[in-house]
């Protein structure tokens, strides 16, 4: 007898396995969701909500763990851990939607949305005339800082000739996007004036667009910079504030078809690393992303234009950063591509005991390969060639083909 433990990262992989065996298509459509397990933690349930949730879950063959004294109401609130296969979890969501309690009805609606997003067979990113499905592929965003004070490459590319040389090199190394930044947002940094940022960024955008056919992103939270960059040919606006620092940014974006990268940040670059605290880190970031999608919806912005960045190092402790990288799949509830920016950052230096950012390359590559396996799809990096080779190899392993 031969028996093998199989590992699946998606419904598509499960379907392929079932078809390999020769299972009938009608049966595949039933069985695939039984083979995929999900776990959800629901925070701060009233004891009666928790008891009803557990009762409904058990009736469907799903497990629901609650605090041991919830049943007697000695415990007034309890977190709940629901775990089961997708098919039964969808049945549970439908049952909860019919409950008398609003809390449980809303929970049922959220569960259905989250499960459908997590099991979607596409991950679309639209920017300008481009539509890319990132379900299984990755994009590399090469960093082009045209600033005098960025933490590892300040002053290296802050004139047009140097910027063009750097751009050409990154394109040759397989960069898919060039991300131009005219203001350092490292911890403790002071904002630059609008005029200074425009002076740094716009001529570079115009020059690159004149010489190269490459997707350009501009890293800015200022609406005027965004507007002028789009007019100069920029394809994506990368806003570290998640559309929150400049209320006019949304007005600029809704008049465009550009891509939008919206990052989570706690505080501002000047104060974000002054003892950042979270009660439930991943939940709080997801709540932030939910608000961004709501803002997009009420402004008629297609959510497929949006990429989420959980903001490594932006109002996060070192432990927070590692928790985010480990739990990237938890952001899959929005069916939006996730961008990760770990390039040479201090949490890697802390782990490796390296003070010089240039000595953090291998740690950065490791963080991004693991992030790709965990579901991230866009990688903002300084070392393009090395990341292309590492991620291309990881992609081939995941797909099991060269």
N, C-alpha and C positions, 0 to 999 in steps of 0.2 A: 504493500500500500504506500502511495505517495500523497502527502498532504502539504499544502503551502499556504502560509498567511499572505493575503493580498492586501495592498494598500492603494486606496483611491483618493484622489484630490478633487474629483468632480463627478457630476452625474454622467457626463460624456464618457468618462473612463469606465464607469460601471456599465453603461449601455454597451460599450465595446466588448467588455468581458462577457456579457450575457449573449451578445450576438456571436462571439467566438465559440461559445458552447453550442449554439444552434437554437436558442430559445425563440419561440414564436414572437413576432413583433408586438402583438396585442399583450402578451404576457410581459414583455420587456417594459412596456409603458406602465405596468403596475409594479413590477418587481424593482425597477431601478431606484425608486424613492424609498423602498423598504431597506435598501442596502446602504443608504446614506444617513448617518446619524448627526444630529445637531444637539447642542446644549445651550440653553438660555438661562441667565440668572435675572430674576425679577426682584428689584430692590423694594424694601419697605412696604410689604403687603400687610393690610389689616388682617387680623387672625381669621376673620370670617371669609375674606377673599382668599386667603391661603388655603383654608380648608376646602372651600368649593373648588378651587383650582386643582388641588390634589385629587379630589373626588372625580372630577371630570377627566383628569389625566389618566388615573388608574382604570377608569371605565373603558378607555381606549387602548390599554396596554402600554401606556407611557408612564415613566417614573417621574415623580415630583417630590423632591426633598424639601422639608420645612423644619423649623426649629422644633425640638421634641415636645415642648409644652404648648404648642399652638393649638392642639386639639382640645385642651381644657381651658383655653383662653387665659391661662396664667401668663403666657406671652402674648402681648397685645399686637405686636408687629413682628414680621419675620421675612427674611429674604426667602425666595423660592428658587430652586434649581430644577428646571424642566429638561428632561433628556429623553429622546426617542428618535425613531426614524422619521424622515420627512413626510411620508404619506400620512402617518398618524398625527404628526404635529399639525398638518394642514386641517385634518378632521377636528383637532382640538380647537384650532383658531375659529372654525365655523361654529362650533358649539359655544365658545365663549362670546361670540358676537350676538348670540341669542339670550345671553344672561340678563337678568334684571339690573345688576350692578353696573354702573357706568365704567368703573375701574376695569372690570373684567371684559366689558364690550370693547373698550379701547385697547386692552391687551390683545384681544383676539384680532382686531384690525391690524395692529402693529406686527404681530406674529406672521400674519399672512403676507403683508408687504415685505417684511424682512426675509422670509423664506423664499418667496418668489424672486426677490433680488439676488439672494445668495445662490440660487439654482439657475439663474439666467444663463443661457448659452452664448451670450454676447456681452461685450464690455466696450461700448462705443464712445469714442472721443471725436467730436466735431470741432474743427477750427478752420475758419475761412471756407475754402473750397474742398478741404480735406475731410474725409471720414475714415477713421481707423478703428478696427476691432482689436482691442488689446487683451482679449480673453486669454490668449496663450503667448503673445509676443510682448516684447519690451521696447521702450524708447530710451535713448540716452540723450540727456540734456547737458551739453557742455557749458561750463560756467565761463563767462567773459566779464570779469569785473573791470570797469573803466573808472576805478576809484584810486585815490592815493593811500587808502588806509584799511583795505580789507585784510582780514587776519593772516592770510597766507600768501596772497598774491597782489597786495596793494601796490599800485604804481607800475606794474609790469606791462599793462596794456592800455594805458590811458592816453594814447593818441591814435589817430586813424591808421597810420602805417602799421604800428604794432598790433592793433586790434585786427586788422585784415590778415596779418601773418598768422596770428593765433587762430583766427577763424578758419583759415585755409587748412592749418594743421589738424584742427579738430574734425573738420569735414573728412579729411583723408583718413582719419582714425575711426570713422563711422559714427560721428555724432549725428543724431536725427534733428536736434533742436539746438540752437545757440541762445543762451539766456544772458541778456545784457543787463548789468546792474550798475547804476550810477550813484548809489548811496550805500555805504556800509551799514549793515544791520546786526553787526556782532554785538554781544552783550556789552552794555554801557555806552554804546555809540550815540553821538548827538546827531540829530537830523541835519541834512544839508538844505540849503534854500532851494526853492522851486527853480529859480533862474540857473543856479549852479547845476542842478540835476539835468535840466533841459540841455544845457551847454555840453554836458558830458555825454549824454545818451543819444540825442537825436542825430547829430552828424555821423555817429557810428552806425546807427540803424540805416541811414541813407547810404552810406558807403558800402556796407555789407550787401544790401539789397541790389546795389548797382553791380557788384562784382560776383556775387554767388547766388545760386538757386538753393536756398536753405531756409527752413522754417525758423523764424526769429521770435523769441520771447523777450519781453522787457519786464524786469523785476522792479516794480514800483507800486506804491499805494496812493500816489498822487494822481488825481483825475486829469489834470492838465498834461502831465507827462504821458499818461495813458493815451489821451486823445491825440497828441502830437506824434507819438510813436506809431499809433495805428495809421495815421495819415501818411507817415513815412514808409509804411509797408510792413510793420510788425504784425505777426499772426496770432500771438498769445500775450495776454497780460497776466503776470505772475504777482499776485497781491499778497504780501505777507500778513496783511491785517484781516484777511477773509472778508474784504469789502466793508470794513468797519471804520477805518481811520478817516476816510474822505467820503462823505455822504453823496458826493456828486459822481463817484466812480461808477455806480450802478447805471446812472443816466448815460454815461459814455458807453458802457458795455452793451446796453440794450439797443443802442443804435448801430451796433456792429455785429458781425458774425464771428468774431475772433474767439479763440479758446480762452478759458478762464481757469487759472490755478488759484484756488482759495485756500490759504493756510490757516491753521489754528495757532493762535498766539495768546499768551496770558500776560497782559501788561503791554509795555512798549519796549523796543530794543534797549532803551536807557535803563529801565528798571525791571525787566522781565526775569532776570536771574537772582533777584533779591528774595530768596526763600520762597519759591513757588510751592504751593500746596494744593492738593486735590483730595477730595473724599473718595471719588470713584473716577479715576483717570480716564479710562476708555469711554465710559458713559458720558463724561463731561465733554470730551472731544466730539463724540457722536451727537450730543445735543447741539453743539456749536455748528456742526455740519448740517444738522436738520434746519437750523435757523437760516443758514446760507441758501439751502434749497427753497425754503419758504420765500426768502427775499427774491430769489430768481423767479419763482412761480408768479408772484404778484406783479412782477415787472415783465412778464412774458419773455423771459430768457430761457431758451431750451436747456434743460438740465444736462443734455448730452454734450454741451460745450464745457461742462465743469469737471475739473480734476480736483481732488482733495489732497492736501498735504497736512499730515498731523503735526508738523512743526517741530522736528527734532532740534532740541537746544533752544527753542523759543519759549521761555517760561516753563522749563522742564528740569528736573534734577537728572543726574546721571542714571539713577534707577528708573526714572520715568521714561527716559529714552529707550532703555533696554526693554521695558515693558511694552512700549509701543511697537517696537520691532518684532517682538515675539507674538503680539496679538493683532497683526495687520489684518488677518481674516475677519476680525470683529468689525472692521470698517466696511466689509463687503455687503452689509445690510442696505447700502445706498446704491449698489450697482454702478458706482463711479470709479474710474481709475484712481489709484493711489500713487502719489509721487513721494519719494523718499530722498531727503538731502542730508546725508551723514558726512559729506566729504571733509576728511581730515579734522573733524571736530574734536573738542576737548574731552568729551566722554570717552572717546577711543584712546586718546592720550592718557587719560586717567587709568584705564584698564591696562594699557601696555607700558605705563610709566615712561612716556615719551613727551618731553616738553616741546620739541620742535614739530610743528604740524607736518612737515615734509616726511617725517618718520612714521606717519600714520596711514600710509597707503594700503598696506596689506590688511590692516584692521578695517579700513573703509571698504575694501573689496569684499571682505568676509561679511560685513554688515549688509551690504547690498545684495549679495548672492542669497543669503538667508531671507532677506526681505522679498526677493523675487519668488522664492519657494513659498513664502507665506502669503503671497498675493499682490505685492507691489508691482507696478508696471512701468513707471517712469522714474529715472534715476538722474538726479542733478549732481554732476561730478566734475572734478578738475582733471582727472586722469582718464581720458576717454578711451584710448587704446586698451589699457589694462582692463577696464571695466567691460568693454565690448567683448574681449576674449573670454573673460570669466563668465559673463552672463550668457554669451552664446553657447558656451559649454554646458552651463546649467540648464539652458533651454533644451539642448539636445538630450540631456539626461531625462528631463521631465517628459519629453515627447518620445523618448526611447528610439530616436533615429538621428542620423548625422545630418 
